[in-house]
Every structure is written in C-alpha cells, then in structure tokens.
Amino acid sequence: MEVILREDIDKLGARGQTVKVTAGYARNFLLPRRMAVAATDSNKKIVEQERQGFLRREAKEQGDAADLGKLMSSVEITIAQKAGESDQLFGSVTSADVAAALEKLGYTIDRRKVQLDEPIKSLGDYKVTVKLHREVAVDIPVHVVREA
C-alpha cells in the first residue's frame, strides 16, 4: 500500500514522501495516528500544502533558535551542591537542575532539551549541551562547586 507521510518517521521516510508499506502497518499504525494518508491525487495536494507551511514554520523556529544560541553562547552556570570529603556529591546534578539554573538567568529551556548522558556526581567543571532545535545546539559550561 502506498501512503504519503505527514511527518518524519525514522527508518521509513521524511515528511511529504510517498512510501510503500504493508497494508497492516498502514491501516493499524500510520493512518490511525495521522502519521500518513493514503496516496491519492487529492491527498498529495493537501500534504504538499501542509509541507510548505511546515517548512516556513521550521525555518522561523530554526532562526529563533540560532538567535537564542548566540545569546546563550556566553552563559556560564554555577551550581552549589553538598559534597563529601572526596568531592563526591551527596545527590547529583541533573538536567532539571541545569534547566532551573538557566531559568534563574532568564532563559526558559525545557529540561528535556538539556543533553546529559548521565547525572553529574562529583565537583568540577563540565560542558553540557543544550539542544535548542534539531540543528542548533549550544555547549554551556557548568561549574559544580561545594555548598558552603
């Protein structure tokens, strides 16, 4: 069965692309979730209009994210945590802590956009990546210091 994708799907295709999938996958997964529509002439026109609108919105969002990235490139965060004698933290610094510290500086960033492979568990200086957009990411220095 041929369907037109309404959004990007990993390992299948990009938005607006016509792909051939099994009838069960289309009928039971793609069509009910509105991720795709059947490949008819009228649907092709509708999806093309949606794709044009999406590209305009995407370009604007990417431009806004790039501007925000330029502003955030000079930001440094210092987080104070309780630590033991061997510089091990009693808790840990998570992406939510980094997002809260950015919030205090005036940047509203969702914690899910802060890319931490694993929580920070010791004192020191770290680079944390904040993914503002699919193509825009900023590295922010985070200093974890002992709480007085």
HUBEL-V623007 format. One line per field, one symbol per residue. phi: phi as a letter, one per 30 degrees, with the letter a starting at -180 (. if undefined). Layout:
# HUBEL-V623007
phi = ???
This chain:
# HUBEL-V623007
phi = .cbcdcadbeiblceidcbcbddddddcbddddhdabddcdddddddddddddddddddddddddddddddddcdbcbccbdbddcidddcaccdddddddddddjcdbdddddccdbddbbdkcbcccccdaecbbbccdccccddd
